[in-house]
């Protein structure tokens, strides 16, 4: 089942959270790029959450930054 994507920015930690579900203890996590943490489903191995550290700093550098994930974005119905 596909989930909507929720994004939240924490100004204090300068972190962008991108979630398809709430994080939970059983998830595996790995830093997939410098300052980008992915949390994976233990049953499917799919990414369920991303944390982008130093988000404001990255966004104000004036150049795009990429993360090593692909997405299949569709309109939620």
ROSE-4610 file (N, C-alpha, C; in Angstrom, 1 decimal, always signed):
// ROSE-4610
residu = [X/X/X/X/X/X/X/X/X/X/X/X/X/X/X/X/X/X/X/X/X/X/X/X/X/X/X/X/X/X/X/X/X/X/X/X/X/X/X/X/X/X/X/X/X/X/X/X/X/X/X/X/X/X/X/X/X/X/X/X/X/X/X/X/X/X/X/X/X/X/X/X/X/X/X/X/X/X/X/X/X/X/X/X/X/X/X/X/X/X/X/X/X/X/X/X/X/X/X/X/X/X/X/X/X/X/X/X/X/X/X/X/X/X/X/X/X/X/X/X/X/X/X/X/X/X/X/X/X/X/X/X/X/X/X/X/X/X/X/X/X/X/X/X/X/X/X/X/X/X/X/X/X/X/X/X/X/X/X/X/X/X/X/X/X/X/X/X/X/X/X/X/X/X/X/X/X/X/X/X/X/X/X/X/X/X/X/X/X/X/X/X/X/X/X/X/X/X/X/X/X/X/X/X/X/X/X/X/X/X/X/X/X/X/X/X/X/X/X/X/X/X/X/X/X/X/X/X/X/X/X]
num = [1/1/1/2/2/2/3/3/3/4/4/4/5/5/5/6/6/6/7/7/7/8/8/8/9/9/9/10/10/10/11/11/11/12/12/12/13/13/13/14/14/14/15/15/15/16/16/16/17/17/17/18/18/18/19/19/19/20/20/20/21/21/21/22/22/22/23/23/23/24/24/24/25/25/25/26/26/26/27/27/27/28/28/28/29/29/29/30/30/30/31/31/31/32/32/32/33/33/33/34/34/34/35/35/35/36/36/36/37/37/37/38/38/38/39/39/39/40/40/40/41/41/41/42/42/42/43/43/43/44/44/44/45/45/45/46/46/46/47/47/47/48/48/48/49/49/49/50/50/50/51/51/51/52/52/52/53/53/53/54/54/54/55/55/55/56/56/56/57/57/57/58/58/58/59/59/59/60/60/60/61/61/61/62/62/62/63/63/63/64/64/64/65/65/65/66/66/66/67/67/67/68/68/68/69/69/69/70/70/70/71/71/71/72/72/72/73/73/73/74/74/74/75/75/75/76/76/76/77/77/77]
x = [+0.8/+0.0/+0.9/+0.6/+1.4/+0.9/+1.7/+1.4/+1.7/+0.9/+1.2/+2.5/+3.2/+4.5/+4.2/+4.8/+4.7/+6.1/+6.2/+7.5/+7.4/+8.4/+8.5/+9.9/+10.0/+11.3/+11.5/+12.5/+12.9/+14.0/+13.6/+14.5/+15.6/+15.3/+16.4/+17.5/+17.2/+18.2/+18.6/+17.9/+18.1/+18.0/+17.0/+16.7/+15.4/+15.4/+14.1/+13.8/+12.6/+12.1/+11.1/+11.3/+10.4/+9.9/+8.6/+8.1/+6.9/+6.9/+5.7/+4.9/+5.6/+5.0/+5.8/+5.3/+6.0/+7.2/+8.4/+9.5/+9.1/+9.7/+9.5/+10.7/+10.8/+12.1/+12.6/+11.8/+12.3/+13.0/+12.8/+13.4/+14.9/+15.5/+17.0/+17.3/+18.4/+18.8/+20.2/+20.5/+21.8/+22.0/+23.2/+23.5/+23.8/+22.9/+23.1/+23.8/+24.0/+24.9/+25.3/+26.2/+26.7/+25.5/+25.2/+24.1/+22.7/+22.5/+21.2/+21.0/+20.1/+19.8/+18.5/+18.5/+17.3/+16.9/+15.6/+15.1/+14.3/+14.6/+14.1/+13.1/+12.1/+11.1/+11.9/+11.7/+12.4/+11.8/+10.6/+10.0/+10.2/+10.3/+10.4/+11.7/+12.4/+13.7/+13.5/+12.2/+12.0/+12.2/+12.6/+12.8/+11.4/+11.3/+10.0/+10.2/+11.4/+11.7/+13.1/+13.2/+14.5/+14.7/+15.9/+16.3/+17.4/+17.2/+18.2/+18.8/+20.0/+20.6/+21.2/+21.3/+21.8/+21.0/+19.7/+18.8/+18.9/+18.8/+18.8/+20.1/+21.2/+22.5/+22.6/+22.1/+22.1/+21.3/+20.1/+19.1/+19.6/+20.4/+20.8/+22.2/+22.8/+24.1/+23.9/+22.7/+22.5/+22.7/+22.9/+23.0/+22.2/+21.6/+20.8/+21.7/+21.1/+21.7/+20.9/+21.5/+20.7/+21.0/+20.0/+20.1/+20.0/+20.7/+20.7/+19.4/+18.3/+17.0/+16.2/+15.4/+14.5/+13.1/+12.2/+10.8/+9.8/+8.7/+7.6/+6.4/+6.4/+5.4/+4.1/+3.0/+1.7/+0.7/-0.3/-1.3/-2.1/-2.2/-2.9/-4.4/-5.1/-6.5/-7.3]
y = [-1.2/+0.0/+1.2/+2.2/+3.4/+4.4/+5.2/+6.2/+7.6/+8.6/+9.9/+10.3/+11.3/+11.8/+13.0/+13.0/+14.1/+14.7/+16.0/+16.7/+17.6/+17.6/+18.5/+19.0/+20.3/+20.9/+21.3/+20.8/+21.2/+22.3/+23.5/+24.6/+24.5/+24.0/+23.9/+23.0/+21.8/+20.9/+21.1/+22.0/+22.2/+20.9/+20.1/+18.8/+18.8/+18.3/+18.1/+16.6/+16.3/+14.9/+14.7/+13.6/+13.1/+11.8/+11.6/+10.4/+9.9/+8.5/+7.8/+7.2/+7.2/+6.7/+7.2/+7.1/+7.5/+6.6/+7.1/+6.2/+5.2/+4.0/+3.1/+2.3/+1.7/+1.1/+0.0/-0.8/-1.9/-1.5/-0.3/+0.2/+0.1/-0.3/-0.2/+1.2/+1.7/+3.0/+3.0/+3.9/+3.9/+5.3/+5.9/+7.1/+6.8/+7.2/+6.9/+7.9/+9.1/+10.1/+11.0/+11.9/+12.7/+13.5/+13.3/+14.0/+13.6/+12.4/+12.0/+10.6/+10.4/+9.2/+8.6/+7.3/+6.6/+5.6/+5.5/+4.4/+3.4/+2.2/+1.1/+0.2/-0.2/-1.2/-2.5/-3.1/-4.4/-5.6/-5.4/-6.5/-6.4/-5.2/-5.0/-4.4/-3.8/-3.1/-1.8/-1.3/-0.1/+1.1/+2.2/+3.4/+4.0/+4.2/+4.7/+6.2/+6.5/+7.9/+8.3/+9.6/+10.2/+11.4/+11.6/+12.8/+13.5/+14.7/+15.5/+16.5/+16.2/+17.1/+18.4/+19.4/+20.7/+21.2/+21.1/+21.4/+22.8/+23.7/+25.2/+25.5/+25.0/+25.3/+24.8/+23.6/+23.1/+23.9/+24.3/+25.1/+26.5/+27.1/+28.4/+28.5/+27.4/+27.4/+27.8/+27.9/+28.4/+27.3/+26.1/+25.0/+23.8/+23.1/+21.9/+20.8/+20.1/+18.9/+17.7/+16.6/+15.4/+14.4/+13.4/+12.3/+11.0/+10.0/+8.8/+7.9/+8.4/+7.6/+8.0/+7.1/+7.3/+7.4/+8.1/+8.2/+8.0/+7.4/+7.3/+8.1/+9.4/+10.3/+10.2/+10.1/+10.1/+10.9/+11.4/+12.1/+11.1/+11.5/+10.7/+10.7/+9.6/+9.5/+9.0]
z = [+0.0/+0.0/+0.0/-0.9/-1.0/+0.1/+0.6/+1.6/+1.1/+1.7/+1.4/+2.0/+1.5/+2.0/+2.9/+4.1/+5.0/+5.2/+5.1/+5.3/+6.5/+7.3/+8.5/+8.6/+8.9/+9.1/+10.5/+11.1/+12.5/+12.5/+12.8/+12.7/+13.7/+14.9/+15.9/+15.5/+14.9/+14.5/+13.0/+12.3/+10.9/+10.1/+10.4/+9.7/+9.0/+7.8/+7.1/+7.2/+7.7/+7.8/+6.7/+5.9/+4.9/+5.3/+5.5/+6.1/+5.3/+5.2/+4.6/+5.8/+7.0/+8.2/+9.4/+10.6/+11.7/+11.9/+12.3/+12.6/+13.7/+13.7/+14.8/+15.1/+16.2/+16.7/+15.8/+15.1/+14.4/+13.0/+12.6/+11.4/+11.4/+10.3/+10.2/+9.7/+10.0/+9.4/+8.9/+7.9/+7.3/+6.7/+6.9/+6.2/+4.8/+3.9/+2.5/+1.7/+2.2/+1.6/+2.8/+2.6/+3.7/+4.3/+5.5/+6.2/+5.8/+5.1/+4.8/+5.3/+6.3/+6.9/+6.4/+6.0/+5.5/+6.5/+6.8/+7.7/+6.8/+7.0/+6.1/+6.8/+6.1/+6.6/+6.8/+8.0/+8.3/+7.4/+7.0/+6.2/+4.7/+4.2/+2.7/+2.3/+3.2/+2.8/+2.2/+2.0/+1.3/+2.3/+1.7/+2.5/+3.0/+4.3/+4.8/+5.3/+5.7/+6.2/+5.7/+5.5/+5.3/+6.2/+6.7/+7.5/+6.7/+6.3/+5.6/+6.6/+7.1/+8.1/+7.4/+8.1/+7.6/+6.4/+6.5/+5.4/+5.0/+5.9/+5.6/+4.9/+5.5/+4.9/+3.5/+3.2/+1.9/+0.9/+1.4/+0.6/+0.2/+1.1/+0.9/+0.2/-0.2/-0.9/-2.3/-2.8/-4.2/-5.3/-4.9/-5.9/-5.4/-6.4/-6.0/-5.3/-4.4/-3.9/-4.2/-4.3/-4.7/-3.6/-3.5/-2.6/-3.4/-3.0/-3.9/-3.7/-4.0/-4.0/-5.2/-5.6/-6.7/-6.2/-6.9/-6.4/-7.6/-7.3/-8.2/-7.7/-7.9/-7.4/-8.2/-7.5/-8.1/-7.3/-7.8/-7.1/-6.2/-4.9/-4.0/-4.3/-4.2/-4.5/-3.3]
